[in-house]
Amino acid sequence: MARKLRRRRVLKGLGVAGAAGLAGCAQAGDDTATEGDGGGDGDGDGMDEGTPTETPESDDGTETDAGTATEGGGDMSRTLRVGILMGVTGGLSELGPPIRQAAELAADYMDEQSDMFSVEYQFEDTATDPNTGISGAEALVDADYPAIAGALSSTVTIQTAENVTVPVGRERLEAETTATLSLNNDYGQGLADAYTSAWEDAGGSVQNQVSFEPGQGSYTSQLSSALQDQPDLLMVVGYPKSGVQIFRDFYGDYSQDFCDIIVPDGLQSGNLPGDVGNSMRNVWGTAPTSTGPGRETFDQLYQDAYDADPSESPFTGQSFDAVAVLALANAAADENDGEAIRDQMQAVANEGGEEVTPENLAEGLEMAASEIEINYQGASSAVEFDDVGDIAAATYQLYRYEEGGFEVIENIEYSA
């Protein structure tokens, strides 16, 4: 059962660039704060210890409290504080670490480049488990982090199901009937329900909806139930940790010609065919991709920092943008207060004003603090929020598995 967070102001659940949900603002006292999607496999390996960055010191060596500190000739006007809450163990142990790295990269980059601000963050691992995620969120709230990037939101995947996956299945794969096999948690069931509803609205037939628990030694019975009516297309929702066994069991009993399979971002992994021992050529997938104006700069920063290609993992650009927007909104708000930060997010991201990209983030912080209108153009997209705080547009990739990885077939643009 979810526990209530009865602490100060924390940002209330918003999504940035369709990826890392941004937790947001609740009133002090008895009001509760909601964080991004905490659903997961529930087979977590435990939570990493929180990892706060160094707090700046004043001239006399004492620790400062997000206020003004000067050291040498530099003017450090204020410390911007951002919590990072993401699953890097458990079901997301393969997908989560690069997303965390992208979030921390944004904070470290702004901290290093800005002469006016320092950026302090603390990381908490959800272990891809709701209860652990709640504990991590509480730890960040208790440590006075006014905004949280995380916890790998399901909002974008539901949009994918309604606007991308179903048209792909119905038109490209010429499917009339479908079945679902989905993880028994908020992510799996929420996405499967959205997919089913959209499929039926499009005139197709949904034959069977089957759920599964994480960490099982075999999924043959669940596959048999889902496939008993021989659907044209099977939708599998889960994470690589369980997905490996599911696909091993599928290919143990069925051929690639039996039916096409479509998967969401949670099962995007270049290692999957090798781990399964099959080319998986009948498996197609959709996942958000990064095509924003700042993509090239972000790619270079990520490669320099981690000696890796961020395009090999979903949500890296979105994660970078989530932290960037929170920091820009914090600078504009002029205080480490969740409600004030929330109220500035559209102002720093939506159309109008001086363009800010990953390349000039430090300058963007100073402009925001000086009440200059800015427009953040991110790594993932030209970030823009609608009236309720959801991302207004995103680009998805359609990919297909093959021996040794996957091939991107095309990019599909979506706008609300």
C-alpha positions, 0 to 999 in steps of 0.5 A, spaced: 500 500 500 502 506 498 504 511 503 502 518 503 508 523 503 506 529 508 512 533 507 513 540 504 513 542 497 515 537 492 513 537 485 506 534 483 507 528 477 509 531 471 512 528 465 518 531 461 519 530 454 515 523 455 520 520 459 522 521 466 516 524 470 517 530 474 514 529 481 511 536 483 508 540 488 504 539 494 502 544 499 505 543 506 502 540 511 497 534 510 497 534 502 500 529 499 505 529 493 505 524 487 511 521 484 512 518 477 510 511 475 513 507 481 511 500 478 516 495 476 517 488 476 518 488 483 524 483 483 528 489 485 535 487 488 535 493 493 536 500 493 543 503 492 544 508 497 543 516 496 548 519 492 548 527 494 553 531 490 558 536 494 554 542 498 558 548 496 562 551 502 562 559 504 569 562 505 570 560 512 569 553 510 562 552 513 556 549 509 551 553 506 544 552 505 542 553 498 544 561 499 549 565 496 557 563 497 563 566 494 569 563 493 575 566 490 573 571 485 567 567 483 560 569 484 556 563 486 549 566 487 545 560 489 545 552 489 539 549 485 537 542 488 534 536 484 532 529 486 533 523 481 529 517 482 530 512 478 530 504 477 537 501 476 536 495 479 530 490 479 526 489 472 530 495 469 537 493 471 539 493 464 535 500 461 535 504 468 543 505 468 544 509 462 537 513 463 540 515 470 547 517 467 543 522 462 540 525 468 546 526 472 550 528 466 545 534 466 546 536 473 554 535 473 554 539 466 550 545 469 554 545 475 561 545 472 559 550 466 555 555 470 559 561 474 553 563 477 550 557 480 551 550 483 547 544 482 546 539 487 543 532 486 541 526 490 540 519 487 535 514 489 534 507 486 527 505 486 529 498 484 523 498 479 519 496 485 513 501 488 514 500 495 522 502 494 520 507 490 516 511 495 522 510 500 526 513 495 521 519 494 521 520 501 528 520 502 529 526 497 523 530 500 526 529 507 533 531 504 529 538 502 529 536 494 524 541 491 523 537 485 524 530 483 526 527 476 523 520 475 521 515 476 521 513 469 514 514 467 509 510 464 505 516 461 509 516 454 508 508 453 500 509 454 501 514 448 505 510 444 500 504 445 494 509 443 497 513 437 503 508 435 503 501 436 496 500 434 496 503 427 503 499 426 500 493 428 493 494 424 496 497 418 503 495 417 503 488 420 495 487 417 493 484 423 485 484 425 486 480 432 491 481 438 492 478 445 496 481 450 501 478 455 503 483 460 507 484 467 502 484 473 503 491 475 501 499 473 506 499 468 504 492 464 496 493 466 496 500 464 499 499 458 495 493 456 489 496 457 490 502 453 492 498 447 486 494 448 482 500 448 485 503 442 485 496 438 478 495 439 476 502 437 480 501 431 475 495 429 480 490 431 478 484 436 482 482 442 482 475 444 485 474 450 489 478 456 493 475 460 498 477 466 504 474 468 509 475 475 516 477 474 522 472 476 518 466 474 522 460 471 517 458 466 512 462 462 509 457 458 502 456 461 501 464 460 503 464 453 499 458 451 493 462 454 494 468 451 496 464 444 490 459 444 486 463 439 492 464 434 492 471 434 495 475 428 499 479 433 501 478 440 503 484 445 508 483 450 509 488 456 515 487 461 522 488 462 528 484 459 529 481 466 523 477 465 522 478 457 528 473 456 525 467 459 518 469 456 521 469 449 525 463 450 519 459 452 515 462 446 521 460 441 521 453 445 514 452 443 512 456 437 516 458 430 517 465 428 511 464 423 506 463 428 505 470 429 508 477 430 509 480 436 510 487 438 513 490 444 514 497 448 520 501 450 521 496 456 523 491 452 528 494 448 534 491 448 540 490 443 542 484 448 535 481 447 536 476 441 543 474 444 540 472 451 534 469 448 538 465 443 534 467 437 534 472 432 527 474 434 525 477 427 518 476 428 518 481 434 517 489 433 517 495 438 516 502 439 520 507 443 521 514 444 527 517 441 531 523 441 530 528 435 531 535 438 535 541 436 540 539 442 541 532 440 548 532 437 551 536 443 547 531 448 550 525 444 557 528 444 557 530 452 554 523 453 560 520 449 565 524 452 562 522 459 561 515 459 564 512 452 558 510 450 552 511 445 546 514 448 542 512 442 543 505 444 538 506 450 531 509 450 530 515 454 537 518 455 535 524 452 529 525 455 532 524 462 537 529 460 532 534 458 528 533 465 533 535 469 535 541 465 528 543 465 527 543 472 534 547 473 532 552 469 525 553 472 528 553 479 533 559 476 527 562 474 523 561 480 529 564 484 528 559 490 528 551 492 521 551 492 516 545 489 510 550 487 514 555 485 519 551 480 512 548 477 509 554 476 516 556 471 516 550 467 512 552 462 515 559 462 522 556 461 520 551 456 514 553 451 515 557 445 517 564 445 524 567 448 531 566 447 533 559 445 537 555 450 539 548 448 544 543 452 550 547 448 548 553 452 545 551 459 549 555 463 547 561 460 540 559 460 540 559 467 543 566 468 537 568 463 532 565 467 534 568 473 535 575 470 527 574 468 529 574 461 524 569 457 527 563 454 525 557 450 529 550 452 530 546 446 532 539 448 536 533 446 529 529 446 525 534 442 523 541 442 520 541 449 513 544 450 508 542 455 500 542 454 495 546 459 496 540 464 503 539 464 504 533 459 509 533 453 505 536 447 509 532 442 514 526 441 518 522 436 517 515 436 522 509 433 519 503 430 524 498 430 525 490 429 529 485 432 534 481 428 540 477 429 545 481 434 540 487 436 535 491 433 534 495 426 530 502 427 525 502 421 522 509 421 521 515 426 514 517 427 512 523 430 506 524 435 503 531 437 497 532 442 
